[in-house]
Amino acid sequence: MLMNLISPGYQEDTSKGSMLRFEDSIPRLPVPTLEETAKRYLKSVHPLLNSSEYGHTERAVSAFIKPGSLGEKLQKRLQARREDPRHRNWIYEWWNDAAYLSYRDPVVPYVSYFYSHKDDRRRRHPAKRAAALSTAILEFRKQVDDGTLEPEYMKKLPISMESYQWMFNSCRIPGKSTDFPVKYDWKANQYILVIRKNQFFKVPYSIGGQQLNVSELERQFARIYQIATTSHAVGALTSQNRNTWHNARDSLLSAHPANAQAIESIQAASFVLCLDDASPITLEERARQYWHGDGQNRWYDKPLQFIVNDNGTSGFLGEHSMMDGTPTHRLNDYVNMMIFSNRLDLSDPSIRSDLAEPEPIKFQLNETIIREVHRATSDFDALMAQHDLRVQAYQGYGKGLIKRFKCSPDAYVQMVIQLAYHKMYGKNRPTYESASTRRFQQGRTETCRSVSDESVAWCDAMADPEISEEECRERFKAALDAHVRYIMDASDGKGVDRHLFGLKKCLKEGEELPDIYKDRAYGYSGTWYLSTSQLSSEYFNGYGWSQVVDEGFGIAYMINENSIQFNIVSKGLSSERMSFFLSEAAGDIRDLFLPMIDTPKAKL
């Protein structure tokens, strides 16, 4: 059993329940040495700079790490913070604030992310699909809320499960300059928030301590389909810039005393079910529906929003501030697995006589609020019109063939992306890939810098017809090895970006900003022209988010057994062309390695 393989250094505290039993014995995030970060940083920027720029960067780095330097003082302060018992993770509060809670642009499209579910052929009717999804979600919720969910493991070692506590009955609240999260008692708020035609409804999922069965949930959702009428889209206010939404929320609260309770009811709900007035068919239509929808039938501050369309298609939208994609990926994978493998009783036809009507949540609006709603809707439509989305559902091969090439599937697809960008622009630019640091207490993510000397040398070789296929293969393997080393270091808490961020945060008032932070390489190498990440599931047909900078692309990818899927978003850079080059690059690498395996090409 897996438990017997866990290192003896991990002690179980059963008083915290199964889910959190290892939390206190998981190691704390380390602080890398100045020397190792300097070495790794210089290696990461080398392929991005010319010789003159690199020489300037070398001098700035040397000055930063020399004995007696300010960099050495900052390192000591950071190490002291790491040892301070008040901080279980030295970067946790800083990063949550800087990356999410103080971020002022709209959470959709710039922060949140989506999953698109494969179709449930047995439940085409939206009320049936919504009931099956909700039943499975509630099974998972039960394990999270009572603490019985089994922890996750990485290399047979337990990883942090703390962020799961923000999954249900929680909400992000807009502040004047910084947002904050709230968590509500699940025992006092056992209901689903359902949104249809911009109206909000409370649907309790328990009567007398007994959970509603699938037929009862279907009855409730069917009733909402009957009674919902188009209303002013108060939810659209959550699509605004965070400061604008904060001000609008204050206006909403002051418009009528009843609005405070309405907002509280929304914030405290276990999760959100959006019954959308849409019937998306293509992968792009589905991606847009789950990523942003019409900007109205949502409450974007909730971390869990499941979407069901009129044609029975479904998906998920996740708010990112307190929880990364891996927990919600597990939730969505579990939900669909339970349904598609028939592990839930979805056949009970009984409906209790005391089943109450869905309870409308009503807002009292004045002209000021109505104007704000119209403004939010208009701003949202204008913003989303600027974003170009394409889905590349590459069917040529997937994880199965990549493993036969004896390659890491993730590193392999990262090189597909590098080659595609090189084909489009003739160069490589800074690229972000998310690396999980959940093997540490309160761990979230670190940056894997995907561009290396080795990856650039390989891309250049692929563009040069004079270089042999054998040389291209050798350079490709070197590029894969470099990528795997960096992402392993990043997952071990030894990446460049979080350490340099933490050192900068340790500056005291009046201290001069060190030259390493003024150097062009620092800003440029952290400008993510390609923002990438992988989450894969055989139950999804899409996954994605926005680009990070207007000059770049957001590329989410799934590596399934026999396919690779890319979700490509940009702002006027031609996502369609990038989609083409991704397909071409995937074919080029396949053709490079097919001759090296025994099975004839015709049988692959």
N, C-alpha and C positions, 0 to 999 in steps of 0.2 A: 504494500500500500504506500501511496506517495508520502504519507506522514512519516513513515519510517526512514525516508531518505533525506529529510530536512536536517540541516546542520544543527548540532546540539546547541549552538549559540543562539538559536531562535527559541525563546521560551514562550509557552502558551499561557495567556491570562484568560481563563474561561469566564471570569466574572464579566468580561466585556462582550460575551457572546462569541459565536463561532466566527462571524465575519471579521471582527476586530481583534481576535485573540492573539495575533502576532504583532500588533501595531507597535507596542512599546519596545519590542526587541529587534525590530527592523533597524538597520544602521542609519545613522544620520548622514545627510549629504556631505561629502568631503569638500574641502577647499584645496584645489590643486596647488602645487608650488608655483611661484612666479616663473621659475626657469622652464618648467614643462609647458605652461601655458604660452610663454614667449616663443618657445620652439614650435609649438603646434600652430600658433597664430601666424608666425612668419611663413611656415609651410603653406598655410591656407591662403595667404594673400599673394604668394609668389606668382601663381599663374594668372593673376588678375592685373598685375602691374608691369610697367616697363622698367628697365634697369635703373633709371634715375629715380623713379618713384619708390622702387624697392629699397634703394640705398637710403633714401630719406626715412623710410619706415624702419629699417634696421637700426638707424641711429636713435630714433625715438624710442624704440623698444629697449635698446641697450641702456639708455638713460633712465628708463622707467624701472628697470630691475636691478640696477647697480647697488652695491651696499651703501646704506645710508640715504637712499633716494626716498622720495615721497611714495613711490610705488611700494617700497619695503614697509613703510609705515602703514599704508593702506592695507597691505596684506596682513599685518599683525592685528589691525582692527577687525578685519574680516574673520580671522581665526578666532579672535575673542568672541565675536558674535556667534560663531558656530558653536563654541563651548558654553555659551550662556544658556542656562536651563529654561529661560523664558522663550527661547526659539528652538523648536524641534527641527526646523529646517531654516537655514540662514537666509534663503532667498524667498521663502514662501510668501510672506506678507508683501515684500517689495515687488515681487513679480506679479502677484495677483492684482496689485494696485496699478503698476505701470502698464502691464499688457492688457488689462481688462477693465478694472473698475474706474480708473481715471481716464480711460479712452473715451473720447467725446463723440466720435463719428457714430452713425447708426449701427446697432448691432447686426441688423440685416441691411446690406449684404456683407458688411466688413468683418464680422466676428463669428456669427453663427454658421452652422454647417448642416447638411442634410443627408439622409439615406433614402433611397427609393426602393421599396419592397417589390419582390416578384409577385405576380398576380396569384390570387387564391381562386382557382377555377371553380371551387365548390361554393364560393360565397361572393357572387357577383353583385348581389344587392347590397348597397352601402350600409344599411342598418345591420345586416348579418355580418358583414366584414368588420364593422365597428365593434359589434358585440364580441366576436371571436378575439379580436385584438385586445379589447379591454379585459376580457377574462384572463388571457395569458399575461398581460401587464400586471394585473392584480395578483397573480401567482408569484411573479417576481417581486412585486412590492412587498408582499407578505414576508418573504425571506430577508429583504433589506431592512424593513421596519422592525422585525422581531430579532434581527441580528443573526439569523441562521444561515445566511448565504455563505457558501464555501469561498474562502479567499482565492485569489488568483496566484499563480506561481510563474516565476521566470527562472529557467534553468534549475527547476526543482526547489527554488527558494521562494518563500512568500513575499508578496509585494504589497504596497500600501493600499488599503481599501477605504481610507478615510473620506475620500471625495464622494463615495456612495451615500454618505449621510446628507449630501446636498441634492440627491436625485429626486426625491418625492417631497411634496408639501413645502416647497421653497420657492423663492423668487428673487430676482434682482430688482433693486429699487433705485430710481434715478436720484442722484444728489446734485447739489449746486455745482460742484467741480469734481466730485468723486462719488461713484455709486457705492452701494453696500448691499450685501446679501441678507435675506431673512429666512429663518427656518421655523416652521410651525409644527405644533404637536399633531402627529398623524392620528392619534386616538380621538382627538376632538374635531378632526376635519376629514372624515371618511367620505369624500365625494369627488366626482370627476367634474371638471369644468368643461362644458360642451359649448362650442361656438358654431352657430348656423345663421347665415345671412346677417352677420355682424352682431347678432343677439347672443347674450351669455345665459347659460343655464347651469344650475347645480343638479347633479344626478348622484344622490347617495348610492354607494355600492354595498351598503349593509343595512339590513333590517333586523333589529333585535340581536345584533351580534352575528348574524348569518349573512354571508356574502350573496349578492344577487347572482343567480345562475345566468347562463347565456341567453335564455329565452326572455328573462326579465330585463336584462340589459337591452336586448333587441327591441323589446316593447317600448322602453324609455326613449331609445334613439329614434324609433319610428314615429313616436309621438312628437318629438322635436321637429322632425321633417314636416309633420303636419301643421304645427302651430307657429313655426318661425316665420316672421315677416321681415322684410328688409328694413333695417334700422340705421341710424347714424352710426358710423364706424368709429366708436370710441377707441377700439383697439388700434386704429391707425396712428393714434398719438404715440404709441410705443415704437413706431418706425422712425421717429425723428432723431436728430442730433440729441445727445443725452441732456445737454443744458436746456434745449428747447422743450423736450419732454418733461424735464423737471419743472419748468415754469408752467407748462400746460397742466401738469398734475396738480400743482398748487391751485390753479384756477378751477380745476374740476372739483377739488375738495372744498373750495370756498363757495362754489355755485349753489350747493345744497347740502345740508347735513347728511342726507341719505347716501351721498356718494362715497363717504368714507367707508361705510359698511360694504358697499358694492365692490370697491377696490380691494378691501380686506378679503372678501370672499373669493375674488379672483386669485390673489396672491397666495392664499392658504390652501388652494385645491391640491389634491394629490398629483394630478397631471392634467394636461389639456387634450381634448379631442376636438379637432376642427373638422366639421362636416362641410366640405367645400362645395360650392356651386360651380363645379368644373368637371370636365371629363377628358383629362389628358391622355394621349395615345402614344406619341413618339417619346423616345428617351429624353429629348430636349424639353418637350412639353412637361413631362413628369418632373425633370430636374428643376425647372423653373417653378413649378407648382409647390414643391417641397422646400426649395431654397428660400422662396420669398412669397409665392402666391400673389394675391391682388393687393397685399399690404393692408388689408382691412379685417379679414376674418381670422385674426390672430391676436395674441398677447405676447409680443416678442420677448418679454422679460422672463417668461417661464422657461425652466431648463428642459422640460419634456413636453413637446407638442407633437401628437400623432395626427396625421391628416388622412382623411378618407374622402374620396371624390365620388361624384354621383354615379360613375361607372364602376365603382368598387375597387379602383386602384388605391394604393395607400403608400404612405411614407412617413418620414419623421424629420422634425427640425429641432436642433439642439442649441441652447444658449450656452456659451463657452466659459463664462467667467469663473465658476467655481469647480468645473468638472471638464476634463478633456474627453476626447472621443472614445477612448478604450472602454470606460464603463458603459456608455450609452450604446456602443457597438455590441457589448455583451448582452445588454438588455434587449436590443432589437433582434439579435441573432437568436436569443432564447425564445422570444415571443413567436417568431416565425417558425422556429424548429418545433415548438410545442404544437402549433397548429398543423403544419404540413406533415408531421409524423404521427398525428392523431393521438397525442399524449394527454389531451384534455377531453373531458366529457362535454361535448358541445351539442348533445342531443336531448338534454332534459327539457321537456315541453312545459313543465309546471310553472305556473305564475301565481304568486300569492295574491290574495284578495286585498291585502292592505298595502299594495304597491302604490306609493304616492305619485302624483304628477311631477314631472320635472319642474324645478323651481326657477322662474326667471330671475335674473339679476338685473335690476333696473337702475339706470342712471337718470338723474334730473339735469337736463342740459339747458343752458341759456345761449343767447346769440354769440357770445364770445367763444364758448366751447365749440359750437357748431362751425364757426369760422376757422378755429384751430384744426378741427377734423378735416375740413375741406382743404386747408393749407397742407396738412400732413399727407393727405391722399395725393394731392398735386405734386408735392415735393418727391414723394416716393415714386410715382410714375415716371417723373423726369429722371430721377437717379437710376432706376433700373433700366430705362431705355438706353443708358450709356454703356451697359454691360453686355458683352457678346459671349454667349455660351454655346459650346458644342460638346457632344458626347461621341467619343471614338470607341465603339464596341468592337474591338479587334478580335476576330475569331480565328486568326491564323494558328495560334497555339497559346499555351498558358504555362502554368507552374510545372505541369508534368514534363513537357519537353525541355524547359529551362533546367530542371534538375538532371535530365539526361545529358545536358551539356556540362554538368558538374559546376554549375554556377549558383550563387545566392540569388534567389528570385528577386528580392528587393533591390539589391545592388545592380542586378541585370536591368531592371526596369528604370532605375535611376540613370543608367547609361543610355537607354533608349531616349530618355528625356533630354540628356545632354547632347546626343547626336542630332535629335530633332531641332533643338535650338541652334546648333551649329549650322545645320543645313539652311535654316531660315535667315540667320544673321551673319554667318561666317565667323563667328567667335563664340566664346563661352562667357557667361556673366554669373555673378553671385547667385547661388542656389541654396535654398533652405529645405532640409528634410527634418521632420519631427522625430526626435529620439526620446523614448520614454525613460524617465528617471524614477519610476514608481518602486524600484527596489529599495528606495530610501524613504524615511518617514516624510509624509506630506509631499512626496515626489510628484512632479508634474512632467515637464519636458525640458530638453536641452536641444540646441541646434546641432544638426549634422551638416557641415559645410561640404556639399557634394562635389564642388569643383576642386580638382587637384592637378598637379603637374602631370600626373599619369592620365587623368581623364582628358585633358586638353591634348596631350600627345597622341592619344588614341583617336580623338575626333579629327585632328589634323591629318592623321594617317588615312582615315576613312575617306577624306576629301581629296587625297593625293593618289591618282591612278598609277603612279610609279611605285608605290609601296605595295609589297606582296601581301596576299591574304594571310600567309603565315606570320608576317610581322604584325599585321593588324590584330590577329588573334593573340599574339604575345602581349601587345600593348593593351588589349582589352582585359586580359587576365590581370595585368598590373593595375589597371584602373579599378577593377572589381576589388582587388586586395586592399588598395588604398581606401576605398569607400567602406569596406567592412571594418577595417581597423578604426577609422574615425567614428563610425556609428557605435562600435563597441566601447570606445573611449567615452563618447558622449553619454551613453547609457550608464557608464560607470561614474558619472559625475565629473568627468575630466574634459568637457568641451571648453571651447574658447569663450563663447558669447556670454554665458551666465556668469563666469568668473570675472570677466572684464566689466560687466554690468555691476556686479557686487562691489568690486574695488572702487568704481566711480561713485557708487552710493555712499561709500565710507568717507568721501571728502567732507571736510568741515568748512563752515562758513569762513571765507577769507583766504582759503587755500587755493592756489592757482591750479587750473586744470592742466594736468600733465600733457606733454606734447603728443603722446600716443593717441590721445582722444581728439586732438586737433588735426592730426595727420589725415590726409585724404583717404588713405587706405582703410581707416577705421569706419568712416561713414559709408564709403563705397562698398566694402566687403560685407557690410550688414544691410545693404539695400537689396531686397530679395526680388530680383528680376524673375526668378522662378521660385514660387512657394509650393512645396510638394509634400505629400504624405500618403501613406498607404493604410487602408483598412479593408480587409477582404472578407466576403461572405458569399456563399452559394445561394443565400436567400435574398440578396440585393441585386438590383439591376442599375444601381447608380449611387454615387456618393460624391459630395463636393462642397466647395465654398468659393469665396471671392479671391481675386488677386490681392496682393499686399500693397503694391505701389502701382500707380497709373501706367508706368512704363513696363509693367511686367505681366506675368501670367500666374494664375492659380491653377495648379494641375493636381487633382486628386486621382488616385489610381487604385484599382482592385486587381489582384492577381489570382484568378481562379484556376481550376485545374486545366481547363482547355481554352481559356480566353483571358484577355487583358482589357480592362476598361479604363478609359481616361475621361475625366470631366474637366474641360478646359474653359477657363473664364478669363477674359481680358477686357480692357476698356479701349476699344477701337484699334486693336493690334492685329485683327484677323485671327480669331480663334479657329476659323475654318482652315486656314493655311497651316496653323500649328497642328491641327488634327491630322491633316494630310501628311505632314512631315513625321509625326509620331508613328503613323501606320507604315510609312516608308522606312523609317529607322528600325522598327521592329522586324520588318522583312529583311533588311540588310544584315542585321546581326544573326537572324535565323540562317540565312544563306551562307554566312561566314562559318557557322558551326555544323551545319547539317552534314558536310562531307566527313566530319570527324567522328560520327557515330556509326555503328554497324548497320542499323536498320536502313534499308533503301528508302530514299525520299518518298517514293510513291506509296509506301505503307505507313507513313507518319500521319 
